[in-house]
């Protein structure tokens, strides 16, 4: 997981993960150059635990590159079931990782657990139908670049977010990714080293969908016990209040995802 200044929420998340039973858990916290005392607080908090590591970066690498630092650390340890967690998640049950790992099957590369917002509703998931995927994604990315809001577009966000049972299982006709937390499986790491690293913030879900699609991998929704998502605490204040700066970052990410869309698979696996 990435930490950016909000070490109090990170501690809540890590402590809830440490309560997971029946699976051995290794945790890597990557501090994305918080420039406060986050690294010291986190190191002191977990200094007696061998299965919690804290990596302090000398620059803010953004979401994908920051997470890739943690992925590399875990992969070097031989770990190939990797859960990417926002730091403002709380695991409400001790069996969630076990439930996810038992759901592995076939060519599923990514598992989506049950994540709820503080109001109890299932959080938004990015959804793309497989049919005409490239055309659909080009359309949405270009609309975003020229300034047409996507927030009400059901091609992007699941319109049946609270009708979870209808979508449980392997998604054969579409891809589903939850931005705040998901598990990458061993088959994913046979294709890629980590996440698509060109985006700084925003667009990561679309990039991950493209990686899965190009590798002929699937997504699967698993009805797990609840993970609670506090929401938005890891976003920098500058991004929350500065619309022009936020839009600049968003457009930059959209252009990078468009680049990925046109890259052939053999080039992607060599680079990423």
N, C-alpha and C positions, 0 to 999 in steps of 0.2 A: 504494500500500500504506500501511497504517497502521503507525506505530511507537508503541509504548507502553513506554518504559523500556528495552526489550531491543535496543538499537542494534547489539549484536554480531551477533545473528541477522539483523537487517535488512541489515547490510552483506553477510553471506553471500548473502542473497537477491538484493540489488541486483547484486552482482558476478556472480552466475550469470546474471542477466537480461542484463547487458551483454555476455555472451558469445554472445547470440543472433545468428545470421547471416542474411543474405538479406532481412531486414526492418529498417526504420529504427525504432528504439525510443526513446520518450520516457518517462522515469520521473518520477513525482511521489510523493515520500514525505511523508505527512502525520503530523506528530508530534502525538499526541492529549494534549497537556499533560502530558508525562512528569514534569516538575518535577525532572529530573536534568539532566545535561549532554548529553542525546541530540541536541538540535538543533545545538549547537556541534560535536559530534563528527561528525555526518553532513554538515554544511556543509563542514567542513574536509576530510573524506574525499573529497568529490566536487566541490570548488570549481573544479577545472580542467575539468570536464565540462559542456558546455552542455546535454546531454540528460538531466541529472539535476537536479531541483528539490526543495528541502526547504521545506515549509510548516510553521511552528510555530504551533499554535493556543493561544489564551489560556484555553481551557477544554476539558475532556474531553467531546467531543460524542457519544461512543459510536461504534458501528461504522458505521451507515448514514450519519449526517450527516458523520462524519469522512471516509469514503470519498467522499461527494458533493463535498467540497471539492476532492479530487484529480480527480474526474470533471469538474467544472466547468472546472478549469484546463486539462485535456486537450481538452475540447470547445471551449473558447475558442481553442485552437490548431488547430482543424479536425480533430481526431482522433476517429474513430468506431469503431475497433476497440480496446476497452479491456478489459484483463485486470485483474480485482480479485484481488490476491494477499495472502494472509496473510504477515506478515513472517518467519514461520518455515518458508517454503518454500525449496527449492533446486532449480533447474532443472538436471537431469543431462545435458542434451543441448543443442546449439547450434541445433537446428532446430524447437523446440517451437512457437514462435509462427507460424512458416511453416506447419507442419502444421495448426495450428488455422485460420489464415486461409484456407487452401486448402479447408477443410471447409465453408465457408459455402455455404448453398443455401436456396432457397425462403424460407419464412417462419420459419426458425430464428432465434430471437433470442438464444439462449445456448448456448455450447459447453462441454462438460465434458471436460477432459483426463484423462490417466491420472495419478492422484496416489496414491502409496503411502506408508504409514507406515514408520517405521524398521525394522519387522520384515518389510518387503517386501509386506505385504498391502495390497490396495486399501482406501483409507480409506472410512469410511461416507459414503453419499450419501443425501440426503433424497429420497424417492420418493413420489409421489402418483399414483394412477390417475385418469384424467380422468372416468370414469364416476362420477356422483354426487360430484364433487369437493367441492362446498360442504358437503354433508352429512358427508363423510368428515373434512373439515378442522374443521368445527364440533365434531364428536365428539371429535377428538383434542385440540383446544384447550381444550375444557371439561374433559376428563379431566385435562389438565395443570394447569389452574387449581385444580381441587379436590384435586389432590395424588396422582393415579394416575400412576405412572411410565410413560413412553413408550419407555424404552430398549430394550425387547424387542419392540416393536410393529413388525411388518414392513411395515405401511402407511407408516411414517415412514422406517425405515432399510432399505436394500437388503439382503435376506437372502442374495443371491447375489453378495456384494461381490467375490469372487475369481474369479467366472465371467464375466470382462469381455467376452469375445468374443461371448457370447450377446446382449449389449445394445448392441453397436457400431452407430452410425448414429442416424437420426432416431427419436425416441420418439413414436410416433403414438398410443399408448394411455395414456401416463403422462408425468409431468414428472419430471425428474431434475436435482438441483442439488447440487453439491459446495461445502460451506461454506467451504473453505479456499482455493479458487481456481477461477475460471471466466472465460470471455471473453464480454463483451456485444458484439453486432454492430450495424452501422449501422441496421438495421431497428428495433432496440430503441429507439434514440435518436430515431427518427421519432415514437415514441409517448411517451417519458418523458425527463425531464432527467437522472435518475439513479436511485438506489435509493429505496425507500419509506423516508422519513426519520423516521417517528414512533417506531420502536423504538430503544432504547438499546443493548441487547445481547440476543441470543437471538431466535429467530423470524424471522431475516432470510431464510432459505431459503424458508419458507412464504410470506412476503410477496412474494418475487420470483416464486414460482410463481403467485401470484394475479395479479400484474401481467402476466405472460406470458399467462395464461389469458384475462384480460379483453381483451387486445389481439389474441387469436387467434394467438399466436406459439408456437413449439415449442422443445423442447430437443433437443440432439443430443450423443451420447457419441462422442468421437473417440479412437481408439487412437493416442495420441501416445507419444513417448519419455517416460521417467519423470520426474515431479516428486516429490521427496521432501518429506514433511510431518513436521517434527519434533514438532509437536503441543503445544498448550497453553501455550507460553511467553509468549504475549501476553496471557494472562488475568491480571488483577490478583490478587495474593495474597489480597486481601479476598474475592474471589469464590470462590477455590479452597477457603478454609478456613471461610468463614462461610456455612453452609447457609441460614440465615434471610434474610440479605441477598441471596444469590444467588437464592433462591426469589422474593423480592419483585421483583427485576429481571425474572425470568422471567415472572411473572404479569402484570406491567405490559406486557411485550412481547406476550404472548398476547392481552391485551385490545385492544391496538392493531391486531393482525392481524385479530381479529374485526371491528373497525371497518372495516378495508379490505375485508373479505370482502363487506360489505353496501353498499359504495360503488359507484355506477354508473360505468361507464367514462368518460363525458364529464366527470364531476366529478374523477376521478383525474387525467386528462391536463391539466386546467386547474391542478391544485394541485401535481402532481408531475412 
